Amino acid sequence: MIVDEDALYAALKDGHLAGRRARCLVAIPHPGRAGPEASRRPFHELANVLITPHSSNSSTERDRRQHWSVVAVNLYRFARGEPLENIVLET
């Protein structure tokens, strides 16, 4: 998906969009560019944005069970108001 980050950020910040969920916020690499670029906008600072890590689908049943057990633990912790585990922060 191609997104105008400046327009999206402004719409989220100003409340014109209620919220946004994103798997990742990086530009896709192009020939002649060294690699993916981080978003130019601080989406992670907006309360109405949920960013989850971008990861490939696991190839084994054991990997899928492990992945979903981490998700389930964090849903349980969230429901109880406890700190979440395995948080990925933009650096």
N, C-alpha and C positions, 0 to 999 in steps of 0.2 A: 504494500500500500504506500502510495506517495502522499505525504502530508505537508502542508504549508505550516511549519512549526510556529512561525511568528503569529499567524492568524489563529491557530489552535490555542496557543498559550494565552493570547489576548482574550479569546472567547471564554476560556476556562477561568482566567483570573477575574474577568468582569462579570462572571455569572451568566453569560449568554448560553453556555453549555452547563448542564447540571453536573457532569462528571465524565471521566475518561478512564478506561482500563487499557493498559498497554503491556505487551509481553516484553518489549524492549524499546529503548529510545536511542537508536543509533542509525546513522546513514549506511546504506549498503555500499561496500567498496566498489570503486570504478577503476578501469584501467588508467594508469598514470597517477593514482592516488595511493598513498602508502597503506591505508587500512581504514576500518570503520572510524567514524568520528562520533564523539559523544554529542548529545543534543546541546545546542547553544542556549537553550532556555532552561531555567531551574524548575522543571515540572515537578520534581520530587518535593519541592517546598509547598505545593498546592494541596490543600486538604481534600479537594475533590478529584484527585488523581491517584489511581492505584497502579503501581508498576510492579510487575512480576518478572523474574529472570527469564531470559530466553534460553531455552535448552532443547536439544533434540529429543525426540521420543526414545525412551529406553527400548532396548532390543530384547530383553529377557523378562519373563514373568516376575522373577525375583526383583529385578530393578524397578519394575512398575509398582510392585507391592511396597518396596522401600520408599519410593517417591511419594505414593499416596499416604503412607503412614506418617511421613513428615508433614504433609498437608493436614491430615486429620489431627495430629497433635497441636498444630498451630491454631486450627479452628477451635479446638477445645480450650486452649489457652486464651484465645481472643474472647470467647464467650464468658470466661471466668474473670476477665480483666487482668490477666497475667501477661508478663512480657513475652513477646514472640521469640522463637528460636530461628536460627539460620537466616537472619535478615541480610539482604544484599543492599548495600548502599553505594551510591555513585561516589567515586573518588575523584 
